[in-house]
Amino acid sequence: MKKKLNILILGQSGLIGKNVFSFFKKKKFNLLKYSKKKEILDLVKKTDVIINCAGSNKENFYKNNVFFLKKILNKISNKKIYFIQISSLSIYAYNLNSAKNINQITEQSIKKPISIYGKSKLSAENEIQKFKSNKNFNYTILRIGSIEDKENKNRFLTALRKIIRLNFFIYLDNKETILNILNLNKLNKILYLSLTSKFFYNNIFNLCENISLKKFLLRNSKYSYFFYINITNKIIINFILNSLSKIFNLEKNKLNYLFLKNFYSNKKINTILKRYNKLIW
């Protein structure tokens, strides 16, 4: 694709959208701006590429993540357009009691989201794929993990940041936990690559860094060494989980995300970047 195409980035005021908009602006792309939500539907007629970074994760899930998306898709009609949807890994089903046996969640894994947010994201994907029969419509769906950014108010990441400041961590019988973290800079590069190659057309990708909790803690610490202990006693582990859930105001089962072995591990993002690195970087 050529850089002179009109690109409409939805959710320009959000954490991801704001960052993506800034990145593409520096790359001299022709970006379409809007100040009010109602202006978007008119801009669809002028655009060649839509990058949908919009989506609520607090309230009005279906209104923001599905219903408004359907209005946009209805405006596309037979217009030639490339649609990139930022989706979420929360669309997958898993069982916390058996998750330690999961080495990797792939694009083919069972999709049965638990949260309303995950369900709305899966519904949005289904709406996009309904347009497969339209020869002028191409899409890419990127299912991303938790964004690694200081502005991200995700309670799980907020709790991790507080722990990192202490430069001390307690592993609960697992030092090899894999996090579903995604760096915004890597997401921007993938989006940029998707505009340069048809390899991404009508494809779905899980995007998260294959990074261990241990490496993540050290990477974000201001010190060169991170102190830790590893506890294996189940009674003590249960006591610690109960205490942490109260301290950080998190449900106990959500804290288990910290201690799942090889959960959401994915090397695909680095494979994609390596494959196209010689072309544009």
Beta strands, then each sheet from edge to edge (+ up, - down):
strand 1: 6-10
strand 2: 30-32
strand 3: 49-52
strand 4: 81-88
strand 5: 137-144
strand 6: 146-148
strand 7: 168-172
strand 8: 178-179
strand 9: 181-183
strand 10: 203-207
strand 11: 211-212
strand 12: 227-231
sheet 1: 2+ 1+ 3+ 4+ 5+ 10+
sheet 2: 6+ 9+
sheet 3: 7+ 12+
sheet 4: 8+ 11-
end
